[in-house]
Amino acid sequence: MKKTLIFLSLLLLTACSTTPTEPTAIPVDIEATALSVAQTSVAQTQVAIPTETATPIPTATEVPVFLEAIVWAEDARVPIINYHQFAPNTSENSTDHKIRMEDFVAGLDQLNQAGFTLIHLEDWIKGDLSVPVGRKPLVFTMDDLFYNNQIRLDENGEPRDDTGMYLAWEYGQAHPEFGYKWSLFANLGDKWYAEGDEAGKWKDDLAATIIWCIEHDARVYNHSYTHARFDKSSGEGIHWELEQNDLFLRQLLLNAGREDLIPDLGNMFAIPFGYWPQGSAYNAMVNYITPEGDPMLAVFDIDWIINGIKFMAPPYSPEFDPMRVPRIAMPPEAVEYLVAHQDEFPTPKSCQVGPLEEDRAGDQSYVEEQIQAQITSGACPKGVYILEGYTFDAR
């Protein structure tokens, strides 16, 4: 390596000497010195080297769980209006058996404006007392299905606009707060459906109509096969009437390839004419079991408003008799009565129950304790609570 020499002059001064000393030449390695300085600099300098730090994992914030309850602080009074057939607007007036189309629609609107909402009869009897807050429960039933003026489908498989059920469906779609829920009590053996059709085709038309009804919240139940008078029937005759009607209904669904609807068929019965059987004939009626093994859920009476207005009590009430549920005939007069007395019908309230432990929200006993806690604190009223599929009597 080539080295460059630099001579450094050192001046030595002494207090007593005036003669300067000769300078001494000292060889210095520039590159080695530079390297040494650099090394010293590095050694003396602290270099900050960034290090990786763990990213903190956020802790999940527990969200309080509240359940919305429907609360009946007063017992509900549920009117059941029964319809039969529909008459054209050219008819002179409406009767208890046939109501003019325009009178029917006017009644729907009057009931809606009075705060009523249609509910499913079967669901209510099984304990589902759900109704939108501030609305009053109402049931529509219809007997003697199926007549053409009640419901008949067009070539597109939709209800014809000259039938009563079409008008009800149209109104329910335009007014969802009122809705479209019906209980249809059919007697399938005393009439051909769609009179004038070629022989045999009426069964296909009937099956299509029944399927449309079931799929659109108009449930089909039993009204006997031939619309017989049960007060003049034997126990064997009553059993045959009920069973034959059920079997024919199921056969229609099977022929149409819709046996999937059969499990949804319930076991409820409306008394023809309102004539009740006695003794063993009565026992045969209330103990009837469907082909699928379902026991009788409810039997429905029929009475006229002139004999006094009667309502269905809640299923938890001691007054509730599932084997004799009252219904109101004379639809025009019944509508007038309900509208005039609308303030006498209680409506449910809403209340939040909670906060709850999320993993215990499905525990019936735990939820019941929380309801009582809400009542004790004054946050919720005493009453019957509809919550998570359960009915809690907290009065």
Secondary structure, DSSP 8 states (H G I E B T S, - for coil): --------------SS--S----------HHHHHHHHHHHHHHH--------------------EEEEEEEESS---B-EEEE-EEE-TTSS---SSEEEHHHHHHHHHHHHHTTEEE--HHHHHTT-----TT-EEEEEEEEEE--TTT--B-TTSSB-TTSHHHHHHHHHHH-TTT---EEEEE-TTSS-SSTTS-TTHHHHHHHHHHHHHHHTTEEEEE--SS---GGG--HHHHHHHHHHHHHHHHHHHHHTT-GGGGGG---EEE-GGG----HHHHHHHHT-B-TT--B--EEE--B-GGG----B--TTSTT--TTSB--B--HHHHHHHHHHTGGGS---EEEEEEEE-GGGTT-HHHHHHHHHHHHHHTSS-SEEEEETTEEEEE-
